[in-house]
Amino acid sequence: MLASTEARLTWLVNDRQSTVTNVVDVALQEFFDRYSVPPADHDGRIAEQES
């Protein structure tokens, strides 16, 4: 990760009283949604991969 990205992440975590894990998870979910990545089930499988 770039130092500038890490600095921004640290600022956001501190400002929102959150955790890196929570911020990264939300960011990844939004990224996946933007690119229409299908959701995975509770076992981590994506239905389209099972065919």
Sine and cosine of phi, psi and omega as CSV:
sin_phi,cos_phi,sin_psi,cos_psi,sin_omega,cos_omega
0.00,0.00,0.66,-0.75,0.05,-1.00
-0.90,0.44,0.54,-0.84,0.02,-1.00
-0.86,0.51,-0.61,0.79,0.00,-1.00
-0.92,0.40,-0.60,0.80,0.04,-1.00
-0.93,0.37,-0.68,0.74,0.02,-1.00
-0.89,0.46,-0.64,0.77,0.03,-1.00
-0.89,0.46,-0.68,0.73,0.02,-1.00
-0.92,0.40,-0.65,0.76,0.04,-1.00
-0.89,0.46,-0.72,0.70,0.02,-1.00
-0.87,0.48,-0.68,0.74,0.03,-1.00
-0.87,0.49,-0.73,0.69,-0.02,-1.00
-0.90,0.44,-0.69,0.72,0.03,-1.00
-0.86,0.51,-0.71,0.70,0.00,-1.00
-0.93,0.37,-0.68,0.73,-0.04,-1.00
-0.91,0.41,-0.61,0.79,-0.05,-1.00
-1.00,-0.10,0.04,1.00,-0.06,-1.00
0.75,0.66,0.80,0.59,-0.06,-1.00
-0.88,-0.48,-0.28,-0.96,0.08,-1.00
-0.80,-0.60,0.38,-0.92,0.06,-1.00
-0.86,0.52,-0.68,0.73,-0.01,-1.00
-0.84,0.54,-0.73,0.68,-0.01,-1.00
-0.91,0.43,-0.71,0.71,-0.02,-1.00
-0.90,0.44,-0.71,0.71,-0.01,-1.00
-0.91,0.42,-0.65,0.76,0.01,-1.00
-0.88,0.47,-0.72,0.69,0.02,-1.00
-0.89,0.46,-0.69,0.72,-0.01,-1.00
-0.89,0.46,-0.68,0.74,0.01,-1.00
-0.92,0.39,-0.65,0.76,0.03,-1.00
-0.87,0.50,-0.69,0.73,0.03,-1.00
-0.90,0.43,-0.63,0.77,0.03,-1.00
-0.90,0.44,-0.73,0.68,0.01,-1.00
-0.88,0.48,-0.67,0.74,0.02,-1.00
-0.89,0.47,-0.66,0.75,-0.01,-1.00
-0.86,0.50,-0.59,0.81,-0.04,-1.00
-0.98,-0.19,0.28,0.96,0.08,-1.00
0.81,0.58,0.63,0.77,0.10,-1.00
-0.97,0.25,0.82,-0.58,-0.05,-1.00
-0.91,0.41,0.47,-0.88,0.01,-1.00
-0.95,0.31,0.41,-0.91,0.06,-1.00
-0.98,-0.18,0.44,-0.90,0.05,-1.00
-0.99,0.16,-0.08,-1.00,-0.06,-1.00
-0.91,0.41,-0.31,0.95,0.04,-1.00
-1.00,-0.08,0.07,1.00,0.03,-1.00
0.99,0.12,0.30,0.96,0.00,-1.00
-0.98,-0.21,0.59,-0.81,0.10,-1.00
-0.97,-0.26,0.81,-0.59,-0.12,-0.99
-0.81,0.59,-0.63,0.78,-0.03,-1.00
-0.89,0.46,-0.39,0.92,-0.02,-1.00
-0.99,0.14,-0.21,0.98,-0.10,-1.00
-1.00,0.10,-0.17,0.99,-0.07,-1.00
-0.97,0.23,0.00,0.00,0.00,0.00
